[in-house]
């Protein structure tokens, strides 16, 4: 059991040194999921048989003294909006409740090539829309640090299962912060790579110009290893970046001397919780002590990012979700009078309230007569925000801020107030709008022992500097070894 709480890299060493077998490790993960998941609700479904089969293959390789990939045999969970052949992919929605994927997402193919046992599908906000995981049609997810608090969303299940050591690694998707926010609330590390670095083929689309898949882990080394396993050009995704990923794992330990760190002024202003502010200031001081140069950076247009996001994301979602109409796949309403009635009833019964709200907002923003006023204007401001970032990155190598102005909030405390819920993403959304890589890592705890996350944003395509600087800080702070008492 103790081994389950270790990092993937430590587990890899234990496997190679034959201190434990991959089958024992996967079985320990199954036992822990059985023990905890009724309470936590991290998983929508489990695939333990195929995970044990993969583990057996890894053990056979080890027995023959064959070299195994770094993440072979390490238990992992997939967010339930990623297709894996023969398994249910529900997006935590009634409309896809019984949908079985006919093919593997590119990331799943890559995990299989690396002999990574996939333990199951992690719960999420319906269609990845939300910040608390309370929008799942099936089950809420609870925060492993305090069961009365939310784990963050939308990848709440993916974060809770890693934080609670049900599994060691997981994948999430991030459209406006859905990897970083739950990582921050659950005290682990979550990383959204540059837009296009990781193939979206087989990820059920929310907002195609913003969506990006990325890793969750308990250390920077772990998320780097998982990122490297899934990143790279994919001809099946037309927005995939056709550029070298580079060997970051081998170059992580460069330190922070001479690093130029920009502290985003607007994200440390009023409204940020005092404990969060102190932890971020402490992280910045730590960078300074490590030899980094600190600069305050102003991003004046940041305040418009939420407005821009809720036009762009809902517009794209309204188009992407048009395919769920009861004709091709998924749920179909019964007792319909004609085709139109079938469309209407299927969508009325199949989608939850938040998804409907987004479809209506997006359809409105794209409707003729309003397009110029909303969608076009939002895209123009998006461009200006990107220019702000480009200017900032002439002066500094990374930008830092709190991942969220607060720590995890109580279950049900914002569920009936969508606007307040949307504001939790104030710090994370802009990196999706500009395509930049961004990470959240634990840097402290508030007075109630809830984790605090630091966000680090990098230059587009410069995952190397971002991960190197995160590693330097993590090693100095040492907080990443903390686990919840669950
Ligand atoms: N919380 C944001 C939203 O509700 C971001 C979601 C995401 O990144 N998938 O849209």
Boltz pocket constraint, residues with backbone or C-beta under 6 A from the ligand:
constraints:
  - pocket:
      binder: B
      contacts: [[A, 127], [A, 128], [A, 129], [A, 130], [A, 131], [A, 153], [A, 154], [A, 173], [A, 174], [A, 175], [A, 176], [A, 177], [A, 178], [A, 179], [A, 206], [A, 313], [A, 421], [A, 425]]
      max_distance: 6.0
